[in-house]
């Protein structure tokens, strides 16, 4: 194997024997290879791809597509029926809850068992055991048989062991979906740090998670590879395919070239003002050739960013009032026109957005065939961290929960935040005023040892989108 790869799969396939009658299993046992009493069900066929060292690769696909089978082949718990798999490096795999755990053993005993199977010596296990228990966070249950554990406790213990084995390759198959929110965040922080030093292979039904975490994605469909490429591109195509099946129509289309990228502002450009960095945003023009999907009963013809005086702008400032205007042409009559937008960061994470549903839920906006109309959103621009962002626009027919996509444009417009005082977090809240004041302590506060109070004045709440 070439040194730059951790996995190389060549024409890999896996089939299972399916017996029509229970007695055929016994017949097959005695017949050996002389006669076949079963039919072959190929869960995977002709799987070929490479994974380089340090890559983060997501596996996406519908239920039954073969995702879990593929991971089991790659980590060695299953043998392929055809083809060849080469692996370079120590693998830590989390494929099933408590896989490899003995239900009669305590958590403590299973930690030693699982860590030994993953290649740790007895001395290293004893040395890292306190850290494993602390990471798992299951308290006194560590001394109870794991058959009494909840699914979340299984996940905590399995993940805690896996992150302490110095693996070169981390394989995760939906195990985090059963954990509570705090544990999921803890695991995602570990995964984010692991990506800087190892190879990650992630299976998730959340295309957004794959697009945010992974460099590339492999889309499995009915046991075969349907697409391999940049995670954001493959996930967008996958979601479009799901949407087409949900709508179950015959005129659904996917448009634009997903290989070409719109020109983006130079991400290294930094604008420094005399009084310090401002939240300056440089926007590009609407891209009519951006990737889209939908039925084309209505199409977006333009997207404009306007300042407070209703003039087009390409430079904005965080905290300023702007207008987002979406121009649409209806190719057919639409009973309940619904227009919306989203702002995403370059990892594809949804930061904020809105749509026209709440404003028109009691009086649906009907559009005749051939009619042009506009949706206008007046908003105060949030403060954003420096980086590249995209605007997604969509026009639908229906409600917020039940609708048909006529056109969804993924990267209708790009913009770049050149400088920002916002260093962490996804979105800064446009605060109107911040005051810090002090006052003398009361006698009761002195006795109790409370510190001076600090008051912060500002908006009570921001609108959730």
N, C-alpha and C positions, 0 to 999 in steps of 0.2 A: 504494500500500500504506500502511496505517496505520503510524505511526511506532513503535508498541509491539510490532509483530510482526517476527520474523526470517523466518518461513516462513508462507505461506498456500497450502494445497492445495485446489483446487476440482474435485471430480468427476474426479480423475486416474485414468487407466487406461493400461495398457501391454500390447500383444499382440505375439506372435512368430509369424512365418509358419512353419508346419509342413508340409513337403512329403512326400508319400507315396513318391515315387520320385526318385532323383537327377536324372533328365532333366527333371523338372518345374521345377527351378530355372532351367534354360536357357530353357524355354518361357516362364516368367514374365518373364524378362529381355526377351524380344522382344515379349511381349504387352502389357507396361506395365500400364495400368489398365483395358484393354479386357476382359480375361478373367482370372479367378482360378484358379490351379493349386495353391493351397494352402488349408489351413484355419487359422483363427485360434485361437491358444492365448493366452487372456488371463491373464497372470501377475498383473496387478492390475486391479481394477475399482472405480470409484466411491469413490476414496479422498479424503476431505474432512476436514481438521483444520487448526488453526492452532498455531503455536508462538510464544510471547511471548519478547521479549528477556530474557536471563538465566535462562531455564528450562532444566532438565535433563530430557530426555525419553528414555525407553527404548523400544526396539522389540523385542517378544518374539513368539514364534510357532514352530511346528514347522518342520522342514526342508521347503523348498519352499513356504512360506507367502507368500513374496514380499518378505522383509525386505531382502535385499541389492539387489534390483531397485528397491525404493522409495528406498533411500539413493542409488543411482546416479542416479535421476531427480532427487533433491533437490540433489545436488551438480553436476548438469549433464553427467555423462558419458554419460547416456542421454537421449533425447527422449521425452516422453510421447506415446502414441498418441491420447489423449483428455484433455480437461481442461486445467487451467492451474496452474502453480506460480510463485509470486512469492517472491523471495529478497532480503533486505536485509542486506548485510554481507559481509565476506571470509570464505570458507569454506576450512578446512583439513580434507581428507578422507583417512582411512586405510581404504580399502575392501578392498584386496587387497594381498598381500605384494609390495612393490616396484612397485606400479602406477605406470607412468610412468617406471620405470627402464629404461635401455638395458643389457641383459645384457653387452654387450661393453665398456661404459665401466667405469672404476674407481669405487670408492665416492666418491672425491673429485669426479670428474667428474659423477657422478649427483647429488651434493649440490647442485652449482651448477645443474644442469639442473632438478631438481625444485623448488628454491627460486625459480628464475626463473619457472617455470610458475605457482607460487603467488603471484607478484607482488612478490618482493623485487628490488631493484635490485642491480647488480653490486657497488656499494660496500657495501651492507648485507650481501650474501652474504659478502664478504671479511671484514667486521668480525665476523660471527657464526659464521664457519666453525670457529674453535677451540672455541667453546662447543658447536656441533653435534657435532663429533668427540668431545668429552669426554662428552656426554650419551649418544651411541651406544655408546661403550665397546667398540669392536671392534678397537682397537689398530692394528697394521700392516696389517690387512686393508683399511683405508681406501684403500690404494694398489693393491689387487687388483681385477680385474674382478668385478662382482657375480654373474656366473654361477657363481662358485665359492663363493658365500655359502650358509650354511645358512638354513633358514626363520627361525630366531631372529635371525640377523644381519640379514636383510632387515627384519624387524620393528623391530629396534633403529634401523637407519638411517632407515627411513621415519618412525618416530615422532619421532626426533631432529630431522628436517627440519621436520615439521609443527608442532612446539612452538616453533619459532623464527621463525614468519612473521607474528606479530601478528594472528592470526585472530580474528574476532568469533564465529565458529561452528566448533566442533570436531565432526567426524563420525567415529565409530570403529565399525568392523564386525568384531568378533571377532579383530582382529589381535593383541591382547595374549595370546591363548590359546596362542601358540606360543613366547612368551618364557619365560625361566627365572624362578624365583620372585623373585629380587632385582630383575630388570628390571620385572616386573609391579608390584611394590610401588613402584618408582620412578615408573612411569607413572601408577599410581593416585594417588600423592601430587600429581603434576602436575595430573591431572584434577580432584582435589579443590580445588586452588588456582584452576584455570581456572574452575570453577563460580561463583566469587565475582565474576567480571568478564565472562563470556561465556556463550554458549548451547551446550549440549552435547546431542548426539544420539548415543545409544549402542545398538548391537545386541549382545545377548548371549544365549546359551542358559541362562545362570545367572540365574534369576528372583531369587535372593537378592541378586546384585550389582546388578541393576536396582532392586530395592526399596530397597537401601542408598544408592545413588548418586543416583537420579533422583527428580524431583518428580512427574512423570506418566509413564504408560506407555501405549503403543498396542499392542494385541494383534491381530496379523494371523492370519487363518485362511483358507487356500485363496484368497488373493488379495484378501480383503475385510477391512475393519475389523470385528472382533468386539466390541471394547470399548476405550474410552478413559476414563481417569480417574486418580485417585491411584495411584501406583506400587504401594504395598503392597496395595491392594485388588485391582487388576487382576492382579498377580502371584499372589495367593492364588487367584483364580478360575482362572487359567491352570494352576497346579499341580494344582488339584482336577480340572480337565478331563483332564489327563494321567493322573492317578491313576485316574480312572474308566475310561479306555481300557485302562490296564494291567491293571486287575482284570477288565475285560470282562464285567461283570454287567449285569443289567437293572433292579436296584433301587437303583442309586447315586443319591444325592440331594445337593443343595447347599442349605443352610438358612440362615436368619437374613437380616436386611437388612444388606447391606454398606454402605449409605449412612448408617445411623445409627451413632453412636459412643457407646461407654459413657462415662459421666461419669468424668473423670480428676481426680485431685487437682491443685490449682493448681501449675503447674510453677515459679512464682516464689516459692513459700513456702520459707523457709530457717529451719531450727531451729539456733540457736547455744547450745551448752551453756557453763556457766561455765568449764570446763576446755578449751574449744576444740570444734571441730566433731566430731560423732560420725557414724557411718555409720547414720543413722536412716532406716528404711524404713516408709512408710505404705501399706498395702494396702487395696484395695477388696474388696467381696464378689464371690463367684462370679457370673458373668453368664450365665444360661441362654440368653439371646438372642444370644450372640456368634456371629459367622460360623462355620459348620461345614460339613463334607462327609463323606460316607461311606454305608454300606449300612444303618446303623441296626440291625444284628443285636445290637448292644449300644450303650447310650448312657450318657454321663457325667451323673449326677444331681446331683453336688455336688463341690466342690473346697474343701478347708479348709486353712488354715495354723494350726498349733498350736505352742505354746511347749513348753518342756521339761517342764512339768507337764500337758501334753496339753489345755491350754485354748485356745480360739480367740483369735487376736490379729489386730489390724490395724496394730500398730506393732512393728517388729522392729529389731534392731540387728545390723549387720554383724559377723560373727565368732561370733554366738550359734548355739546348736543349735536346730533347728526340725524339725517334721514336716510333710510335705506329704501329705495324705490325699485320694485320688481315689476317689469312690464311683461305682459302675457298676451298671446294671441290664441283664441279658441278656434280650433279646427272643427269642433262639433259642439253641440249644446251640452252644457254642464249644469246639473241641478244644484249642487252644493259646492261651489268653488272654494277651495282651501289652499292658501298660499303660505309658505313658511320659509324660515332660514335657520341655519346653524353656523356658528363660528367654531372652528376646530384648530388645534395646534398641529404641528408637523408630524406628531405621532398618531394623528387621527382621533384624538380624544375630543369629545364634545364639551365645549366650555360654556356657551350660552346660546340662546336662540329663542324664537317665538313663532307663532303662526296666527292666522286670522280666525281660528275656530271660536275662541271665547267671545270675540267682538260680534260674530255673526251667527252664533249657535241658535238664537231664537228667531232670526230672520235670515235664512240662508241666501247667499248671493248667487243668483242664477245668471248664467251667461249664454247668449245665443251663439249659434255657429257663425263664424266669421267675425265675431266681436273682439275688439282689443280692450283690455282693462289693466289696471294697475293696483298693486298692493303697496301701501306706504307704511313704514314702521318708523316712528319718531322715538329716539332713545338717547340716553346719555351714555356715551362710550365708556366702558370700564377701563381701568388701568391694567395693562397687560405686561407680562415679563418680556424682555427682549427676545426676538426670534421671528420665525415665519409662521403665518396663519393662513387659513383658507376660509372662504364663505361658501356654504352649500345652500342652494335654493331648490324649492320643489313646488309644483302645482299639482293638486289632487282634486278628486271629486268624492265627497263624503264628509265624514266627521273625523275627529282626532283619533278615534280608536278603530273606525271601520271606514276605510277609504281605498280608492284606486289611484295609483300613481300614473299621471299622464306624462310628467317629466320630472326626473330627479337629476340635478347636475351637481356632481361631486366637488369640483374645483372651479366654480363659476368665476371666482375672483380671488386673487392672492394679495396679501398685504404683509408688510414687514415692520416690526417694531424696532426702530433703530436704537433707542436708548430708553432706559426705564429705571426708576428707583425701586420697582417691584422685583425683588430678587427671588422670592419663593412663592409657591402656590400657583394656581392656575389663573385666577382672576383677582385683581385688586378692586375693592369697592370704591366708587367715586364718593369720597367723604366730603361733605360741604364745609365742615369746620372741625378742628381739633383744638381743644383748650386744656391746659394742665394748670391746676391751681392748688394751693395749699391752704390749710387753716390750722389754727391752734388745736391741740388735743384737749379733749375734755378730761376731767379727773378720772372718770371710769375707764377711758381708753388708756390713760397712763398706767393705771393699776393693772389692766389686763395686758399691757405691753404691745398694744396694736401700733402699727406703723401709721405714718401720716397718710390720709386718704388722698387718692388721686382721682379726679373726675374727668371723664372724656365725653364731650358733647359731640353729637353727630346724628345722622339719620337713624331712626329706630330700627329700620329693616330695609332690606333690598328686595326687589321683586325676584321671585324664583321663576326660572324658565326651564 
